[in-house]
Amino acid sequence: MTVLVDAAIWPFEGRRWAHLVSDTSFDELHAFAEQLGIPRRAFQGDHYDVPTDYRERAIELGAEPVASRELVRRLRAAGLRRARSAIEVPTAT
């Protein structure tokens, strides 16, 4: 199992957020996110956004902390990086 998490540096709604990915498979990522209590609907096409407290718990459960560039490099090398245009983004109706 190789789940990766970068530093929680991305500000949103008063919190700092990190990215949680797998460099093995989306199934592995979804199973890990489920262990953290993150709902599947929070999946962002190739990653989950996680706040600092979830990041710390992810590391306790075995996620490997890596730099953001390393996270993206390994996601691409695994063939799991999805282009931004390929990720469905909800739109207001």
Secondary structure as UniProt FT lines:
FT   STRAND          3..5
FT   STRAND          10..12
FT   TURN            13..14
FT   STRAND          15..22
FT   HELIX           26..36
FT   HELIX           40..42
FT   STRAND          48..51
FT   HELIX           52..60
FT   TURN            61..62
FT   STRAND          64..65
FT   HELIX           68..77
FT   TURN            78..79
FT   HELIX           84..86
//
